[in-house]
């Protein structure tokens, strides 16, 4: 049986092998794992450094172990040592080391020697390993083995066949057992080109019988190598004495034990101690490293398991603690809820008992009141007997004592505060009281001070307490005066709400009108833009018929083909027109029949062209230009005197390359529309700003006029504050020194509101108090919410006497913010002229302006005017015939209309 193994080794090992060789591997008992591992670890660092190249050997193993070959050694030629080696050390050192190794072998080695194995009568199958060398790369010079040590070791290996075989075979067999040749130590120089045959004695076998009959599997490691040479048959002499062999073996042992490689000199060589010591040290180091790794891994696993257990235990404790806390909280919540439920139940029971007691007591009191009222002949009573605001009451009626005794249905109808607040109607039901008592429950509002009601049958039969109505006084904070103020406040709120709603409606109506007007104005602008565009188009088309690209001996344009935004030269023959003797030539131009006015101004310069006095100007053609328009002159704008305008027809040139004409006119119409729309917007904003300014000026003027009026009589009377507001308290100051009450010891103030027509009537007279360091006297007045005018006079006594009433006109001060508005007056102006419809002099302006001012004070104003044939009807809105009547035998027709917001009646007599 033969097995082929492909082995790799570092480049630096090439010195120990021949180019081609075969090795015999001796099987051994036991495991080779430690040997292989240790041997591999021995060369890890060395292999790392020598990874640049390698030698590949093909190993062939055979099962023939029966043949014992003699040890053969290829003698090394005498001469200089191989390149890179130094002279060997003295023999004594190797002998000493060999002796030491022999002593160690005798003490601890249990492996049989080769002679013991040789004595076995059985044949052992032989395994052959063929090593096939592959090309290798030389190592750099700085990676070489120390010369002296390697040279001496190599020489002694050749001289001693037995020792050489033992050492090399032992080393190589351990490496081959692991399936790798690359772990062999570098103990020799370059492999010789000649092949040698090494026969190693099968030795160090612990049990010969265990080896016999055994066959190595392809998966097991080989312990011995037999190297047979295919190219060289050099044999080692067998006649050498045993003594020479022993000496040479000792030398080799000494050489290998004592020599080591120096890493500083080369990275291609490694330290090689004795083969047996290396194996033992490697085994110990590997075992120790493995045990350390296992111990470390065990400690890490134990720490990890301990941490996991602690984490798990911690989580379990936390979960348990959380559950306990939740259970505790749940128990506390249940206990608290139970207590709350018990407390609530207790309160409910107490409340229920209290209600039952109150109901029982109430029933007893009502029965007692019913019996007492029936005995007195009173047909109605309420419970509770003292009625308070914002309270529920029960009204009782004895139907047998009422006018409704025969009616099956009894109802109550009423209201509060003299029938002025919150009316109500309710049906009465038969009670369980003794007698014919009927009742219903009602709620008394908090704003009430009195309750008024009657009983009826739901149709037309009433019990109204002999036409006096039933009434009950309500105790509370409200009284008659407070209720009046409350009503006024409610009215003010209602008016504010109505005003807001009205303003919102007006705003929405104004917005609707504005949108409609905007829409109508847009349509008008579009129509006007369309008309203007059509007009411009007709004019431009007529102009384009007269336009040309050039006029011989007058003007032309270069290049002849151009478009908008192109730069062209416009040539002009000065001698062809009225500018023949001018020193300067200027071009004033535009485009599209002067659409944008004067938009091109350029000065002409002289040209070298012949055939006339030619000048030219560089002009940029306007964008969207269909026709260029220009004239020639002797100066810039505002300074030109002499023109050449082509006989007052101007010069016109067609632009050859332009946008389509239809597209141009569509864009022109749109631009015209946008322009008209912007102009209209500016006009409307100006009108709106003017109206706002006018309204603001009117308000300011009105305020200044009122203030001036109030302060005009300050030397006699004034108020603080000057602007009196409804619902406020004001102080009235009066100076009697300037009136008929001068020198009087007392001054009394008599006041009312709304031109002495206020619902409260005149206020009681108030004695005015003197003001320190002044001749004025003063008093305070509460102004009602519904007051729009404050009226007052002064007297010398409480009961009258001499009065200061402003010569019979009384004193009046306007009040702002009233919930009641002063009734407007109806004012009619009868005039013969009115601006602006029939105006001859200043009277027409006065009629119009005065009527508008009075109308702005919320008064109703009408104007009566003759219907002249010369009336400007364009200033009259909604002009229409209304009616006719006869007066003095003449029929008079009446026409109506609006002039500047004023209502005007036009009279047209039909008397010829």
Secondary structure, DSSP 8 states (H G I E B T S, - for coil): --EEEEEEEEGGGGGGS-SEEEEE----SS--HHHHHHHHHHTHHHHHHTTT-EEEEEEEE-SEES-----------SSS--TT------HHHHHHHHHHHHHHHHHH-----HHHHHT--S--EE-EEEEE--------TTS---HHHHHHHHHHHHH-HHHHHHHHHHHHHHHHHTT-SBT----S-S--SS---B-------S-HHHHTT----TTS------B--SS------S-S-HHHHHHHHHHHHHHHHH----TTT-SS------HHHHHHHHHHHHHHHHHHHHHHHHHHHHHHHHHHHHHHHHHHHHHHHHHHHHHHHHHHHHHHHHHHHHHHHHHHHHHHHHHHHHHHHHHHHHHHHHHHHHHHT--EEEESSS-BSSEEEEEEEEGGGSTTTT-S--EEEEEETTTTEEEEEEE-EE-SSSSSEEEEEEEE-TT-SEEEEEEE-SSS-EE-TTTT-EEEE-BSS--HHHHHHHHHHHHHHHHHHHHHHHHHHHHHHHHHHHHHHHHHHHHHHHHHHHHHHHHHHHHHHHHHHH-BSEETTTEEEESSS-BTT-EEEEEEEGGGSTTTT-S--EEEEEETTTTTSS-EEEE-EE---TTTTEEEEEEE--TT-SEEEEEEESSSTTT---EE-TTTT-EEEE-SB---HHHHHHHHHHHHHHHHHHHHHHHHHHHHHHHHHHHHHHHHHHHHHHHHHHHHTTTTEEEESSSEETT-EEEEEE-GGGSTTTT-S--EEEEEETTTT-TT-S---EE-EE-TTSS-EEEEEE--TT-SEEEEEEEEETTEEEEE-TTTT-EEEEEES-SS-----EEEEE-S-BTTTB-SSTHHHHHHHHHHHHHHTT-EEEEEEE--TT--GGG-EEEEEEEEEEETTEEEEEEEEEETTEEEEEEEE---
